[in-house]
Amino acid sequence: MGRQGESSPRGRAPGSGSTAVRKPSAAVYRRRRLFVGGALLLIIALVSSFAVAGAFNGRSEQASSTAPGATASADPSAGASPSASASPSAPAATPTPSATPGCNQNLVTVSASTDKAAYGPEENPMLTLKVTNGGTMPCEVNIGTSQMEFLVTSGADRIFSSRDCQAVSEDLVKMIAPGASETANFPWSRNRSVEGCQPVEAQPGGGGAYYIFTAKLGSKASPKAVFQLN
């Protein structure tokens, strides 16, 4: 028999005043640790995703600010013009060139010549008028039919003038460089003419007669060019 006054734990009846506390098992601890660890991993993952999203948003905003077509001030040190984005200015007015002056008549010379010194009975003389700019600057000269004349004389006899039967009188202004010349040729048919282009039956004589050709341009007259008709 046991001792009086000693009580055995196994002798307590269920439902008595003192309840026994049972400690959780090791499996329960493991499940709790796994739950807490999973929650922490989920929180870390969410925080990381927000951080990554913020970083990508920052990069996209930076990229859009430097994308082509974006308005930005040019950097002179990079070689770009600061005014490159400004609206184009109106084109500068082209200066009006100054008019070319007419030639100084004192520096213009007119000469007369023929293609041969003597002509046979069936040959027609070619009369040539030449105008030369004797100045040092280019200038304009009117060498139109309104200004020139091919005149053939024999002594005091006026034989022929290109103006007598001239159909059209026109101006022809030509630019002549310093020292350069312009020429005009007139084939003479060995005929006589009078002012007003009246018919003339008489013809210049042959037989070795000498004739004088004078070229005229405006008020300028050439020295005489002598030729012979046979």
C-alpha positions as CSV (number, residue, x, y, z in Angstrom):
1,M,0.0,0.0,0.0
2,G,1.1,3.5,-0.7
3,R,1.8,6.2,1.6
4,Q,-1.0,8.3,3.0
5,G,-1.0,11.9,1.8
6,E,0.8,11.2,-1.5
7,S,-1.1,11.5,-4.6
8,S,-0.3,10.1,-8.0
9,P,-0.9,12.1,-11.2
10,R,-2.3,9.1,-12.8
11,G,-4.8,9.0,-10.0
12,R,-6.5,12.4,-11.0
13,A,-9.8,11.8,-12.6
14,P,-10.7,13.6,-15.8
15,G,-12.6,16.8,-15.2
16,S,-10.8,17.6,-12.0
17,G,-9.8,21.3,-11.3
18,S,-6.3,21.2,-12.7
19,T,-6.1,20.6,-16.5
20,A,-2.9,19.3,-18.0
21,V,-1.3,21.5,-20.8
22,R,0.0,19.6,-23.8
23,K,3.0,21.1,-25.8
24,P,2.7,21.3,-29.6
25,S,4.5,18.6,-31.4
26,A,7.5,19.1,-33.6
27,A,5.4,18.7,-36.8
28,V,3.3,21.6,-35.7
29,Y,6.4,23.8,-35.2
30,R,7.6,22.8,-38.6
31,R,4.3,23.8,-40.3
32,R,4.3,27.2,-38.5
33,R,7.9,27.9,-39.6
34,L,7.0,27.0,-43.2
35,F,3.9,29.3,-43.1
36,V,5.9,32.2,-41.7
37,G,8.8,31.7,-44.2
38,G,6.3,31.5,-47.1
39,A,4.7,34.8,-46.0
40,L,8.0,36.5,-45.7
41,L,9.0,35.3,-49.2
42,L,5.7,36.6,-50.6
43,I,6.2,40.0,-49.0
44,I,9.8,40.1,-50.4
45,A,8.6,39.2,-53.9
46,L,5.9,41.9,-53.9
47,V,8.4,44.5,-52.7
48,S,10.9,43.4,-55.4
49,S,8.2,43.6,-58.1
50,F,7.2,47.1,-57.2
51,A,10.9,48.2,-57.2
52,V,11.5,46.6,-60.6
53,A,8.3,48.2,-62.0
54,G,9.4,51.6,-60.7
55,A,12.8,51.2,-62.3
56,F,11.3,50.3,-65.7
57,N,9.0,53.2,-65.5
58,G,11.9,55.5,-64.8
59,R,13.8,54.1,-67.8
60,S,10.9,54.4,-70.2
61,E,10.3,58.1,-69.2
62,Q,14.0,58.8,-69.7
63,A,13.9,57.1,-73.1
64,S,10.8,59.0,-74.2
65,S,12.4,62.3,-73.4
66,T,15.3,61.5,-75.7
67,A,13.3,59.8,-78.5
68,P,13.5,61.2,-82.1
69,G,11.1,64.0,-82.6
70,A,11.3,65.3,-79.0
71,T,11.8,69.0,-78.6
72,A,15.0,69.7,-76.9
73,S,17.5,72.6,-76.8
74,A,20.5,72.0,-79.0
75,D,23.9,71.8,-77.4
76,P,26.4,74.1,-79.1
77,S,29.3,72.0,-77.9
78,A,27.9,69.0,-79.7
79,G,28.1,70.8,-83.1
80,A,24.4,71.4,-83.4
81,S,23.1,74.8,-84.1
82,P,21.0,76.4,-81.3
83,S,18.6,77.7,-83.9
84,A,18.1,74.4,-85.7
85,S,14.5,74.0,-84.4
86,A,13.5,77.5,-85.3
87,S,11.2,78.2,-88.2
88,P,13.2,78.8,-91.5
89,S,13.9,82.4,-92.2
90,A,13.0,84.1,-95.5
91,P,15.6,83.8,-98.2
92,A,17.9,86.7,-98.5
93,A,17.1,89.1,-101.4
94,T,19.4,88.6,-104.4
95,P,21.2,91.9,-105.1
96,T,20.2,93.4,-108.4
97,P,23.3,93.4,-110.7
98,S,24.3,96.8,-112.0
99,A,23.6,97.5,-115.6
100,T,26.4,97.0,-118.0
101,P,27.5,100.4,-119.4
102,G,27.6,101.2,-123.0
103,C,31.0,101.4,-124.6
104,N,32.8,104.7,-124.7
105,Q,32.6,105.7,-128.3
106,N,36.1,107.1,-128.2
107,L,37.3,103.6,-127.4
108,V,35.2,101.8,-130.1
109,T,36.8,101.3,-133.5
110,V,35.2,100.3,-136.7
111,S,37.1,98.7,-139.6
112,A,36.2,97.6,-143.1
113,S,37.7,94.8,-145.2
114,T,36.9,92.6,-148.2
115,D,37.7,88.9,-148.6
116,K,39.8,89.6,-151.7
117,A,41.7,92.5,-153.1
118,A,40.5,91.9,-156.7
119,Y,37.5,90.1,-158.2
120,G,36.9,88.5,-161.5
121,P,33.9,89.3,-163.7
122,E,31.7,86.6,-162.0
123,E,32.9,87.1,-158.4
124,N,30.9,89.1,-155.8
125,P,32.8,90.8,-153.0
126,M,32.2,89.9,-149.4
127,L,32.1,93.1,-147.3
128,T,33.0,92.8,-143.6
129,L,32.3,95.3,-140.9
130,K,34.2,94.8,-137.6
131,V,33.7,96.7,-134.3
132,T,36.3,96.4,-131.5
133,N,36.1,97.4,-127.9
134,G,39.4,99.2,-127.2
135,G,38.6,99.8,-123.5
136,T,39.6,97.9,-120.4
137,M,36.1,96.9,-119.3
138,P,33.4,94.9,-121.0
139,C,30.6,97.0,-122.5
140,E,27.6,96.9,-124.7
141,V,27.5,97.9,-128.4
142,N,24.4,98.1,-130.7
143,I,25.5,96.3,-133.8
144,G,22.0,95.9,-135.3
145,T,21.0,96.8,-138.8
146,S,19.6,100.1,-137.4
147,Q,23.2,101.2,-136.8
148,M,25.3,99.7,-139.5
149,E,25.9,100.6,-143.1
150,F,27.9,99.1,-145.9
151,L,28.8,101.9,-148.4
152,V,30.6,101.5,-151.7
153,T,31.8,104.6,-153.6
154,S,34.0,105.4,-156.6
155,G,35.5,108.8,-156.3
156,A,32.5,111.2,-155.8
157,D,30.1,108.6,-157.3
158,R,27.9,106.9,-154.7
159,I,27.6,103.4,-156.0
160,F,25.8,101.3,-153.3
161,S,24.5,101.5,-149.7
162,S,23.0,98.7,-147.7
163,R,20.5,101.1,-146.2
164,D,18.9,102.0,-149.6
165,C,16.9,98.7,-149.8
166,Q,17.0,97.5,-146.2
167,A,13.8,95.7,-145.4
168,V,14.1,95.6,-141.6
169,S,15.9,98.0,-139.2
170,E,16.6,96.3,-135.9
171,D,18.7,96.8,-132.8
172,L,21.1,94.1,-131.7
173,V,23.0,94.9,-128.5
174,K,26.1,92.7,-127.9
175,M,28.4,92.5,-124.9
176,I,32.0,93.0,-126.1
177,A,34.9,92.1,-123.8
178,P,38.0,94.3,-123.7
179,G,40.0,93.9,-126.9
180,A,37.3,91.7,-128.4
181,S,35.5,92.3,-131.7
182,E,32.2,91.6,-133.4
183,T,31.9,91.2,-137.1
184,A,29.1,91.4,-139.7
185,N,29.3,90.3,-143.4
186,F,27.5,91.6,-146.4
187,P,27.7,89.9,-149.8
188,W,27.5,92.6,-152.5
189,S,26.0,91.7,-155.8
190,R,27.9,94.4,-157.7
191,N,24.7,96.4,-158.2
192,R,23.9,100.1,-157.9
193,S,21.3,101.4,-155.4
194,V,19.7,104.8,-154.6
195,E,17.8,106.0,-151.5
196,G,14.3,104.7,-151.5
197,C,15.3,101.6,-153.3
198,Q,14.4,102.9,-156.7
199,P,15.3,100.6,-159.7
200,V,18.7,101.4,-161.3
201,E,19.5,100.1,-164.7
202,A,23.2,101.1,-164.7
203,Q,25.7,98.7,-163.3
204,P,29.1,99.5,-161.8
205,G,31.8,99.3,-164.4
206,G,34.4,96.6,-164.6
207,G,37.6,96.5,-166.5
208,G,39.8,96.9,-163.5
209,A,38.1,99.8,-161.8
210,Y,38.8,100.5,-158.2
211,Y,36.2,100.9,-155.5
212,I,36.1,102.0,-151.9
213,F,34.3,100.2,-149.2
214,T,33.5,102.2,-146.0
215,A,31.8,100.5,-142.9
216,K,29.7,102.7,-140.7
217,L,28.2,102.0,-137.2
218,G,26.2,104.8,-135.9
219,S,28.3,107.9,-136.0
220,K,31.5,105.9,-136.4
221,A,33.0,105.4,-139.8
222,S,35.9,103.1,-140.7
223,P,39.0,103.8,-142.7
224,K,38.6,103.1,-146.4
225,A,39.1,99.6,-147.8
226,V,40.0,99.6,-151.5
227,F,39.3,96.7,-153.9
228,Q,39.2,96.1,-157.7
229,L,36.5,94.8,-160.0
230,N,37.5,93.2,-163.3
